[in-house]
Amino acid sequence: MRNYMEEYQRWLDSPALSNAEWEELNAIRDDKKEIESRFFAPLEFGTAGLRGEMALGCRRMNIHVIRHATQAFAEVIKAEGESACARGIAICFDCRVNSERFAREAAGVMAANGIHVRIFDALRPTPELSFAVKHYGTTAGLNITASHNPKEYNGYKVYWSDGAQLPPQHAAAIAKNMERLDIFNDIQRMDFDDAVRQGLVEFVGAETDEAFLSNVLRQPIDPDVVRRVADRFKIVYTPFHGAGWHLVPEALHRLGMTQVIPVKEQMVLDGTFPTVKSPNPENPEGFYLAVDLAKEVGSDLILGTDPDSDRVGVMVRGTDGEYRTITGNQMGVLLLDYIITARRRKGTLPENAAAISTIVTSKMVRRICDVNDIHFDETFTGFKFMAEKLAEYQRDGSYQYVLAFEESYGYMMGDYVRDKDAVTACVMITEMAAYYFEQGMTLAQALDALYEKYGFYGERTLNLVMPGLDGLEKMRALMAQLRREPLQEIAGTKVVRMRDYQDGSVYVMGLGKMDKTPISGSNVLYFELDDGCSFIVRPSGTEPKVKIYLTAVDADRAAAMKLLDDMAAEMSGYLPKNA
């Protein structure tokens, strides 16, 4: 294996580099730290594909890494046979710098390998890419996006024939191919325009939009409620400069909304995201323009989608006139309760209804399902795992899901996508908000009513950022330490049980290994406290950080929030000290 200086020199000497690329690399010749950062190891290919900062180097996102990954992906498709190549691949991209260029380069590599390509004629939401894979029956899908990451990032998100992200065995095969194939010498390429002229690459666009939207608009349960309040109910919408800019407002208009008010400054497609530090709808500070506009026009509801429009953030007006965030967990339980009750009201709730969330999602989901006699399943974090559960339901006919969601602002409904879908989520959130509006309630008040009905569940996520070359090692060391020396108490409350989802072991404190979890194979630790509270520690799969999910449960809201504050304070102090 080459060391980072040897790899750097190999790139510098490669005739594959353009003059501008050579100059970029030559400019860091005397910066050993920067060279090491870019070349100490390649980006790791996983089930989520690739994601990293844009620059030259094997550990950055650039045209050479894109070609390399695509050649490795093409080998996997070709291994499926001629029919798989003929069915081909659907390719999509978002608003980010280089996204369209990377997408066209990937299309050229696929075409050179004899794989038919359907590429969108302009940026589109991630859920439409998932839909296109299913709709056209392609073997695979590819989206060039870094989702909600900062502007410096781009990514390579890969899909298989079911419309879900790659299963582990295919991701492993691509990773193995990337190890085998030389990044410069083993790539088959052809000019994108030549591939189009030869019919190897075809554009898709408006007709796919229409097919996708027709499915989206089958999801509303009681669309008449929207039309009844359309002249009074206002929504402010922002796409954060990204791919939701057209389809989200269009879907809402077709639902019956007449007052969808866009944040004009953020309707401009721009991969530098000039009006926000980070285009992440989980961060309320990104909504400052939307809040100002909502106050001006008198809107109760603000919707914001991330650059690839698979996540949606929501803010609502409280009784004090100020706008508050509805978290991903809170929106998930709001949607779940609404879908169950609305379907029951309309007589469309299946007898074998089910809901799906992840092991780090609010425990309130289980409570709602128990009270309403709805089947409930948990999976690991990631919609590919929820898609696997849906496939299981379809194979054995056991259940019909009504909602799948995770805490990170992702929601999935219907059978036409197998990934987070902010377009459909915006439609359903709008219907739900309109229903409560007609009852004289905001979503904030509706959420409070759910807490009265089901009990209060307080949740908070802490992010322990571990950047740099030693970040991965710090993350590994932290998880190893917590396994070796599990916490015995937190905020004065005893830990009674630890679930290790890596091997599926369940440890009862003081007694040792006593049971097995239903699922295993993910680097996650779940600590249960004797008062019903819990916390989860999970390294991120896409960012250099460890995520800590805290849950406090109590009939009294104030008591639960104090528990949450105490847990957060202690975890914030403990983890950095021991990382």
C-alpha positions as CSV (number, residue, x, y, z in Angstrom):
1,M,0.0,0.0,0.0
2,R,1.3,3.4,-1.0
3,N,1.9,6.0,1.7
4,Y,0.2,9.4,1.3
5,M,3.2,11.1,-0.3
6,E,3.6,8.4,-2.9
7,E,-0.1,8.6,-3.7
8,Y,0.1,12.3,-4.0
9,Q,3.1,12.1,-6.4
10,R,1.3,9.5,-8.4
11,W,-1.6,11.9,-8.9
12,L,0.7,14.8,-9.7
13,D,2.4,12.7,-12.4
14,S,-0.8,11.3,-13.9
15,P,-1.6,12.4,-17.5
16,A,-5.3,12.1,-16.5
17,L,-5.1,15.5,-14.7
18,S,-5.9,18.7,-16.5
19,N,-3.6,21.7,-16.2
20,A,-5.9,23.3,-13.7
21,E,-6.0,20.1,-11.6
22,W,-2.2,19.8,-11.7
23,E,-1.8,23.4,-10.6
24,E,-4.2,22.7,-7.7
25,L,-2.2,19.8,-6.5
26,N,1.1,21.5,-7.1
27,A,0.0,24.4,-4.9
28,I,-0.1,22.2,-1.8
29,R,3.4,20.7,-2.5
30,D,4.9,22.2,0.7
31,D,1.8,21.5,2.9
32,K,2.4,18.0,4.3
33,K,-0.7,18.2,6.5
34,E,-3.0,19.0,3.6
35,I,-1.4,16.3,1.4
36,E,-1.9,13.8,4.2
37,S,-5.5,14.9,4.7
38,R,-6.3,14.4,1.0
39,F,-4.3,11.2,0.3
40,F,-3.8,9.2,3.5
41,A,-6.6,6.8,2.5
42,P,-9.5,6.6,-0.1
43,L,-13.0,7.6,0.8
44,E,-14.8,4.5,2.1
45,F,-17.7,3.2,0.0
46,G,-20.6,2.0,2.1
47,T,-24.4,1.4,1.7
48,A,-24.8,5.2,1.6
49,G,-22.2,5.5,-1.2
50,L,-19.6,8.2,-0.9
51,R,-19.6,11.6,0.7
52,G,-16.8,14.1,1.3
53,E,-15.4,17.6,0.7
54,M,-14.8,18.6,-2.9
55,A,-11.1,18.9,-3.9
56,L,-8.5,16.8,-5.6
57,G,-7.2,13.7,-3.9
58,C,-8.3,10.1,-3.3
59,R,-10.0,11.2,0.0
60,R,-12.0,14.0,-1.6
61,M,-14.9,14.2,-4.0
62,N,-13.7,15.0,-7.5
63,I,-14.1,13.8,-11.1
64,H,-11.6,11.0,-10.8
65,V,-13.2,9.6,-7.7
66,I,-16.6,9.8,-9.4
67,R,-15.3,7.9,-12.4
68,H,-13.6,5.3,-10.2
69,A,-16.7,4.6,-8.2
70,T,-18.8,4.5,-11.3
71,Q,-16.6,2.0,-13.0
72,A,-16.8,-0.2,-9.8
73,F,-20.6,0.2,-9.8
74,A,-20.8,-0.7,-13.5
75,E,-18.9,-3.9,-12.8
76,V,-21.6,-4.9,-10.3
77,I,-24.4,-4.1,-12.8
78,K,-22.6,-6.0,-15.6
79,A,-22.3,-9.0,-13.3
80,E,-26.1,-9.2,-13.3
81,G,-26.2,-9.9,-17.0
82,E,-27.2,-8.3,-20.3
83,S,-30.8,-7.7,-19.2
84,A,-29.5,-5.7,-16.2
85,C,-27.4,-3.6,-18.5
86,A,-30.3,-3.0,-20.9
87,R,-32.6,-2.0,-18.0
88,G,-29.7,0.3,-17.0
89,I,-29.5,3.1,-14.4
90,A,-31.4,6.3,-13.5
91,I,-29.2,9.2,-12.6
92,C,-30.2,12.4,-10.8
93,F,-28.3,15.4,-9.2
94,D,-29.0,18.3,-6.9
95,C,-28.0,22.0,-6.9
96,R,-24.5,21.6,-5.5
97,V,-21.4,22.9,-7.2
98,N,-20.2,20.1,-9.6
99,S,-23.3,18.0,-9.2
100,E,-24.5,18.1,-12.8
101,R,-20.9,17.7,-14.0
102,F,-20.3,14.7,-11.8
103,A,-23.6,13.2,-12.9
104,R,-22.7,13.5,-16.6
105,E,-19.3,12.0,-16.0
106,A,-20.9,9.1,-14.3
107,A,-23.3,8.7,-17.2
108,G,-20.4,8.6,-19.7
109,V,-18.7,5.8,-17.7
110,M,-21.9,3.8,-17.5
111,A,-22.5,4.2,-21.2
112,A,-19.0,3.2,-22.1
113,N,-19.6,0.0,-20.1
114,G,-22.7,-0.8,-22.2
115,I,-25.2,0.2,-19.5
116,H,-28.2,2.2,-20.6
117,V,-28.6,5.6,-18.8
118,R,-31.7,7.6,-18.0
119,I,-30.5,11.0,-16.7
120,F,-32.7,13.8,-15.5
121,D,-32.6,17.0,-17.6
122,A,-32.2,19.1,-14.5
123,L,-31.9,18.8,-10.7
124,R,-34.6,16.7,-9.1
125,P,-35.5,15.6,-5.5
126,T,-34.0,12.4,-4.2
127,P,-37.4,10.7,-3.8
128,E,-38.1,11.2,-7.5
129,L,-34.9,9.3,-8.3
130,S,-36.1,6.4,-6.1
131,F,-39.4,6.6,-7.9
132,A,-37.7,6.6,-11.3
133,V,-35.8,3.4,-10.5
134,K,-39.1,1.7,-9.7
135,H,-41.1,3.4,-12.4
136,Y,-38.7,2.6,-15.3
137,G,-37.6,-0.7,-13.9
138,T,-33.9,0.2,-14.0
139,T,-31.4,-2.1,-12.4
140,A,-29.9,0.7,-10.3
141,G,-30.0,4.4,-9.5
142,L,-27.4,7.1,-8.7
143,N,-27.9,10.6,-7.2
144,I,-25.1,13.1,-7.0
145,T,-25.8,14.9,-3.7
146,A,-24.5,15.5,-0.3
147,S,-28.0,16.0,1.1
148,H,-27.9,18.5,4.0
149,N,-24.1,18.8,4.4
150,P,-22.3,22.2,4.0
151,K,-21.5,23.7,0.6
152,E,-18.0,22.2,0.6
153,Y,-19.4,18.7,0.3
154,N,-20.7,16.5,-2.4
155,G,-21.7,12.8,-2.5
156,Y,-22.5,9.7,-4.5
157,K,-25.7,8.1,-3.3
158,V,-26.5,4.7,-4.9
159,Y,-29.7,2.7,-5.3
160,W,-30.7,-0.8,-6.4
161,S,-33.7,-2.0,-8.4
162,D,-36.2,-1.8,-5.5
163,G,-35.7,1.9,-5.3
164,A,-33.9,1.7,-2.0
165,Q,-30.3,2.5,-1.3
166,L,-27.8,-0.3,-2.0
167,P,-28.0,-3.5,0.1
168,P,-24.8,-4.3,2.0
169,Q,-23.6,-7.1,-0.4
170,H,-23.7,-4.8,-3.4
171,A,-22.0,-1.9,-1.5
172,A,-19.3,-4.4,-0.4
173,A,-18.8,-5.5,-4.1
174,I,-18.4,-1.9,-5.2
175,A,-15.9,-1.3,-2.5
176,K,-13.9,-4.4,-3.5
177,N,-14.0,-3.3,-7.1
178,M,-12.6,0.1,-6.2
179,E,-9.7,-1.6,-4.4
180,R,-9.0,-3.7,-7.5
181,L,-9.4,-1.0,-10.2
182,D,-6.8,1.7,-10.8
183,I,-8.4,5.1,-10.4
184,F,-6.7,6.4,-13.6
185,N,-6.0,3.3,-15.9
186,D,-8.9,1.0,-15.5
187,I,-11.8,3.4,-16.3
188,Q,-13.9,3.0,-19.4
189,R,-15.2,6.5,-20.5
190,M,-17.0,8.1,-23.4
191,D,-18.0,11.7,-24.1
192,F,-21.4,12.5,-22.6
193,D,-22.8,14.2,-25.8
194,D,-21.6,11.3,-28.0
195,A,-23.4,8.9,-25.7
196,V,-26.6,10.9,-26.0
197,R,-26.3,11.0,-29.8
198,Q,-25.8,7.2,-29.9
199,G,-28.9,6.7,-27.8
200,L,-26.9,5.2,-24.9
201,V,-28.0,8.1,-22.6
202,E,-31.5,9.5,-22.7
203,F,-33.0,12.4,-20.8
204,V,-36.1,12.2,-18.6
205,G,-37.9,15.0,-17.1
206,A,-41.5,16.4,-17.2
207,E,-43.2,13.0,-17.9
208,T,-41.4,11.5,-14.9
209,D,-42.5,14.5,-12.8
210,E,-46.1,13.9,-13.7
211,A,-46.0,10.2,-12.9
212,F,-44.3,11.0,-9.6
213,L,-46.8,13.7,-8.7
214,S,-49.8,11.5,-9.5
215,N,-48.5,9.0,-6.9
216,V,-47.8,11.8,-4.4
217,L,-51.3,13.1,-4.7
218,R,-52.8,9.7,-4.0
219,Q,-51.6,9.9,-0.4
220,P,-53.9,12.5,1.1
221,I,-56.6,11.0,3.2
222,D,-59.0,13.9,3.5
223,P,-58.0,16.5,0.8
224,D,-61.3,18.3,1.1
225,V,-60.2,19.8,4.4
226,V,-57.4,21.7,2.5
227,R,-59.9,23.2,0.0
228,R,-62.2,24.2,2.8
229,V,-59.5,26.4,4.5
230,A,-57.5,27.3,1.4
231,D,-58.5,31.0,1.4
232,R,-57.4,31.4,5.0
233,F,-54.5,29.0,5.6
234,K,-51.0,30.2,4.6
235,I,-47.8,28.3,4.2
236,V,-44.3,29.7,3.8
237,Y,-41.9,27.4,1.9
238,T,-38.2,27.4,1.4
239,P,-36.1,24.9,-0.6
240,F,-32.8,26.3,0.8
241,H,-31.7,26.9,-2.8
242,G,-32.2,23.2,-3.7
243,A,-34.2,20.6,-5.6
244,G,-37.6,21.0,-3.9
245,W,-38.0,24.5,-5.5
246,H,-40.5,23.3,-8.2
247,L,-42.2,20.1,-7.2
248,V,-43.0,20.9,-3.6
249,P,-45.0,24.1,-4.4
250,E,-46.6,22.3,-7.4
251,A,-47.7,19.4,-5.3
252,L,-49.2,21.8,-2.7
253,H,-51.0,23.8,-5.4
254,R,-52.5,20.6,-6.8
255,L,-53.5,19.6,-3.3
256,G,-55.7,22.7,-3.2
257,M,-53.5,25.2,-1.5
258,T,-53.8,28.7,-2.9
259,Q,-51.5,30.5,-0.5
260,V,-48.1,28.9,-0.7
261,I,-45.6,31.8,-0.2
262,P,-42.0,31.0,-1.2
263,V,-38.9,32.6,0.3
264,K,-37.8,34.3,-2.9
265,E,-34.2,34.6,-1.9
266,Q,-33.9,30.9,-1.3
267,M,-35.8,29.8,-4.4
268,V,-32.7,30.7,-6.3
269,L,-30.8,27.5,-7.3
270,D,-27.3,27.9,-5.9
271,G,-24.9,25.3,-4.6
272,T,-23.0,27.9,-2.5
273,F,-26.2,28.4,-0.4
274,P,-25.6,32.1,0.0
275,T,-28.3,32.8,2.5
276,V,-27.6,30.0,5.0
277,K,-24.4,28.6,6.7
278,S,-25.6,25.1,6.3
279,P,-28.7,24.0,4.3
280,N,-29.9,21.6,7.0
281,P,-33.6,21.9,7.9
282,E,-32.7,20.4,11.3
283,N,-31.0,23.7,12.2
284,P,-33.6,26.4,13.1
285,E,-31.2,29.3,12.3
286,G,-31.5,28.5,8.6
287,F,-35.2,29.6,8.8
288,Y,-34.6,33.2,9.7
289,L,-35.7,34.5,6.3
290,A,-38.8,32.2,6.4
291,V,-39.7,33.3,9.9
292,D,-39.5,37.0,8.9
293,L,-41.7,36.3,5.9
294,A,-44.2,34.2,8.0
295,K,-44.6,37.1,10.5
296,E,-45.1,39.5,7.6
297,V,-47.8,37.5,5.9
298,G,-49.4,35.9,9.0
299,S,-48.6,32.2,8.2
300,D,-49.0,29.5,10.9
301,L,-46.8,27.0,9.1
302,I,-43.3,27.1,7.6
303,L,-41.9,24.2,5.5
304,G,-38.2,23.9,4.5
305,T,-36.6,21.1,2.4
306,D,-32.9,20.3,2.2
307,P,-31.0,20.6,-1.1
308,D,-32.0,17.1,-2.4
309,S,-35.5,17.4,-0.9
310,D,-35.6,14.2,1.0
311,R,-35.8,15.9,4.5
312,V,-38.3,18.5,5.6
313,G,-38.1,20.8,8.6
314,V,-41.1,22.5,10.1
315,M,-41.7,25.6,12.2
316,V,-45.1,26.6,13.6
317,R,-46.4,29.7,15.3
318,G,-47.1,29.4,19.0
319,T,-49.7,31.1,21.0
320,D,-47.1,33.9,21.8
321,G,-46.8,34.6,18.1
322,E,-43.2,33.3,18.0
323,Y,-42.2,30.4,15.7
324,R,-40.9,27.1,17.2
325,T,-39.3,24.1,15.6
326,I,-41.2,20.8,15.3
327,T,-38.5,18.2,15.6
328,G,-38.3,15.1,13.4
329,N,-39.5,12.9,16.2
330,Q,-42.4,15.3,17.0
331,M,-43.5,15.5,13.4
332,G,-43.3,11.7,13.1
333,V,-45.7,11.1,16.0
334,L,-48.0,13.9,14.8
335,L,-48.2,12.3,11.3
336,L,-48.6,8.8,12.7
337,D,-51.5,9.8,15.0
338,Y,-53.1,11.8,12.3
339,I,-52.8,9.1,9.6
340,I,-54.3,6.5,12.0
341,T,-57.2,8.6,13.2
342,A,-58.0,10.1,9.7
343,R,-57.9,6.7,8.1
344,R,-60.1,5.3,10.8
345,R,-62.5,8.2,10.2
346,K,-62.6,7.6,6.5
347,G,-62.7,3.8,6.8
348,T,-59.4,3.2,5.0
349,L,-57.2,2.0,7.8
350,P,-56.0,-1.6,7.0
351,E,-56.7,-4.3,9.5
352,N,-53.1,-5.2,9.4
353,A,-51.7,-1.7,9.6
354,A,-48.1,-1.2,10.7
355,A,-45.7,1.6,11.4
356,I,-41.9,1.5,11.1
357,S,-39.2,3.6,12.8
358,T,-35.6,3.1,13.9
359,I,-34.0,2.2,17.2
360,V,-33.0,5.8,17.8
361,T,-36.4,7.3,17.0
362,S,-38.9,8.5,19.7
363,K,-40.2,5.8,22.0
364,M,-43.6,7.6,21.7
365,V,-44.1,5.8,18.4
366,R,-44.5,2.4,20.2
367,R,-46.9,4.0,22.7
368,I,-49.1,5.3,19.9
369,C,-49.1,2.0,18.1
370,D,-49.9,0.1,21.3
371,V,-52.9,2.4,22.2
372,N,-54.2,2.1,18.6
373,D,-53.6,-1.6,18.2
374,I,-51.1,-1.0,15.3
375,H,-48.2,-3.3,14.6
376,F,-44.8,-1.7,15.1
377,D,-41.3,-2.6,13.9
378,E,-37.9,-1.0,14.6
379,T,-35.0,-1.1,12.3
380,F,-31.5,0.3,12.2
381,T,-31.0,3.9,11.2
382,G,-31.4,4.4,7.5
383,F,-34.3,4.1,5.1
384,K,-32.7,1.1,3.3
385,F,-33.4,-0.9,6.4
386,M,-37.0,0.3,6.5
387,A,-37.3,-0.6,2.8
388,E,-36.1,-4.1,3.7
389,K,-38.9,-4.4,6.3
390,L,-41.5,-3.2,3.7
391,A,-40.2,-5.8,1.2
392,E,-40.7,-8.4,4.0
393,Y,-44.3,-7.3,4.5
394,Q,-45.0,-7.5,0.8
395,R,-43.4,-11.0,0.5
396,D,-45.4,-12.6,3.3
397,G,-48.5,-10.3,3.2
398,S,-48.3,-9.8,6.9
399,Y,-48.7,-6.0,7.2
400,Q,-49.5,-2.8,5.3
401,Y,-47.4,0.1,6.5
402,V,-49.0,3.5,6.9
403,L,-45.9,5.4,7.8
404,A,-42.1,4.9,8.1
405,F,-40.0,7.7,9.6
406,E,-36.8,8.5,11.5
407,E,-35.8,11.3,13.8
408,S,-33.6,13.0,11.3
409,Y,-36.6,14.7,9.5
410,G,-37.3,11.8,7.1
411,Y,-40.7,10.4,6.3
412,M,-41.9,7.7,3.8
413,M,-45.4,6.8,2.7
414,G,-46.9,4.9,-0.2
415,D,-45.3,2.2,-2.4
416,Y,-43.7,4.3,-5.1
417,V,-40.5,5.4,-3.3
418,R,-38.1,3.6,-1.0
419,D,-36.4,6.5,0.6
420,K,-37.1,9.7,2.6
421,D,-39.6,11.7,0.6
422,A,-40.0,15.4,1.5
423,V,-42.4,16.1,-1.4
424,T,-45.0,13.6,-0.1
425,A,-44.2,14.6,3.5
426,C,-45.0,18.3,2.7
427,V,-48.3,17.3,1.2
428,M,-49.3,15.2,4.2
429,I,-48.1,17.8,6.8
430,T,-50.1,20.4,4.9
431,E,-53.3,18.3,5.0
432,M,-52.7,17.6,8.8
433,A,-52.1,21.2,9.5
434,A,-55.2,22.3,7.6
435,Y,-57.3,19.7,9.5
436,Y,-56.1,21.2,12.9
437,F,-56.4,24.7,11.5
438,E,-60.1,24.0,10.8
439,Q,-60.4,22.8,14.5
440,G,-58.8,26.1,15.6
441,M,-55.5,24.5,16.5
442,T,-51.9,24.9,15.4
443,L,-49.6,21.9,15.1
444,A,-47.9,23.1,18.3
445,Q,-51.3,22.8,20.1
446,A,-52.0,19.4,18.4
447,L,-48.6,18.1,19.7
448,D,-49.5,19.3,23.2
449,A,-52.7,17.4,22.9
450,L,-50.8,14.2,22.0
451,Y,-48.6,14.6,25.0
452,E,-51.7,14.8,27.2
453,K,-53.1,11.6,25.5
454,Y,-49.9,9.5,25.4
455,G,-47.6,11.0,28.0
456,F,-44.7,13.4,27.5
457,Y,-41.6,12.2,25.7
458,G,-38.7,14.6,25.7
459,E,-35.9,14.0,23.2
460,R,-32.6,15.6,22.5
461,T,-29.6,14.8,20.2
462,L,-26.0,15.6,21.1
463,N,-23.3,15.7,18.5
464,L,-19.8,14.8,19.5
465,V,-17.7,16.0,16.5
466,M,-14.4,14.2,16.0
467,P,-12.8,15.7,12.8
468,G,-9.3,15.2,11.4
469,L,-7.2,12.2,10.7
470,D,-7.6,10.8,14.2
471,G,-11.4,11.3,14.3
472,L,-12.3,7.7,13.2
473,E,-9.8,6.3,15.8
474,K,-11.3,8.5,18.5
475,M,-14.8,7.3,17.6
476,R,-13.7,3.7,17.7
477,A,-11.9,4.2,21.0
478,L,-15.0,5.8,22.6
479,M,-17.3,2.9,21.5
480,A,-14.7,0.4,22.7
481,Q,-14.5,2.1,26.1
482,L,-18.3,2.2,26.5
483,R,-18.4,-1.5,25.8
484,R,-15.6,-2.2,28.1
485,E,-16.8,0.0,30.9
486,P,-20.5,0.7,30.4
487,L,-22.0,3.6,32.3
488,Q,-23.7,2.5,35.5
489,E,-25.8,5.6,36.0
490,I,-26.6,8.9,34.4
491,A,-28.0,12.0,36.1
492,G,-28.5,10.1,39.3
493,T,-30.5,7.3,37.7
494,K,-29.2,3.8,37.4
495,V,-28.6,2.1,34.1
496,V,-30.4,-1.3,34.2
497,R,-29.7,-2.7,30.8
498,M,-27.4,-2.2,27.8
499,R,-28.2,-3.4,24.3
500,D,-25.2,-3.8,22.0
501,Y,-26.6,-3.9,18.5
502,Q,-23.3,-4.8,17.1
503,D,-23.5,-8.5,18.2
504,G,-27.1,-8.4,19.5
505,S,-26.2,-8.9,23.1
506,V,-28.3,-7.5,25.9
507,Y,-26.5,-7.0,29.2
508,V,-28.4,-6.7,32.5
509,M,-26.2,-4.6,34.8
510,G,-24.8,-6.8,37.6
511,L,-25.8,-10.0,35.9
512,G,-24.0,-9.9,32.5
513,K,-25.2,-11.1,29.1
514,M,-28.8,-12.2,29.5
515,D,-30.6,-11.9,26.1
516,K,-30.5,-11.1,22.4
517,T,-31.8,-8.1,20.4
518,P,-34.2,-8.9,17.5
519,I,-31.7,-7.2,15.1
520,S,-27.9,-7.0,15.1
521,G,-25.0,-5.8,13.0
522,S,-24.8,-2.1,13.7
523,N,-22.4,-0.2,15.9
524,V,-25.0,1.2,18.3
525,L,-25.2,1.1,22.1
526,Y,-28.6,1.5,23.8
527,F,-28.7,2.2,27.6
528,E,-32.0,1.8,29.5
529,L,-32.5,3.5,32.8
530,D,-34.7,2.3,35.6
531,D,-37.1,5.2,35.3
532,G,-38.0,4.5,31.7
533,C,-35.6,7.0,30.2
534,S,-32.8,6.0,27.8
535,F,-29.8,7.1,25.8
536,I,-28.2,5.8,22.7
537,V,-24.7,6.2,21.4
538,R,-24.1,5.8,17.6
539,P,-21.2,6.9,15.4
540,S,-22.6,8.7,12.3
541,G,-22.2,6.8,9.0
542,T,-21.7,10.0,6.9
543,E,-20.1,12.6,9.2
544,P,-17.1,12.6,11.6
545,K,-19.2,12.6,14.8
546,V,-20.8,10.4,17.4
547,K,-24.5,11.0,18.0
548,I,-26.1,10.7,21.4
549,Y,-29.9,10.3,21.5
550,L,-31.5,11.2,24.9
551,T,-35.1,10.3,25.8
552,A,-36.8,11.4,29.0
553,V,-40.3,10.1,29.8
554,D,-42.7,11.4,32.4
555,A,-46.4,12.3,32.7
556,D,-45.3,15.8,33.8
557,R,-43.7,17.8,31.0
558,A,-41.6,20.0,33.4
559,A,-40.2,16.9,35.2
560,A,-39.3,15.2,31.9
561,M,-37.5,18.3,30.6
562,K,-35.5,18.6,33.8
563,L,-34.5,15.0,33.4
564,L,-33.5,15.7,29.8
565,D,-31.5,18.7,30.8
566,D,-29.7,16.8,33.6
567,M,-28.9,13.9,31.2
568,A,-27.6,16.2,28.5
569,A,-25.4,18.1,30.9
570,E,-23.8,14.9,32.2
571,M,-23.4,13.3,28.8
572,S,-21.9,16.5,27.4
573,G,-19.3,16.5,30.1
574,Y,-18.5,12.8,30.1
575,L,-18.1,12.1,26.4
576,P,-15.5,14.7,25.4
577,K,-13.4,14.0,28.5
578,N,-13.2,10.3,27.5
579,A,-13.1,10.6,23.7
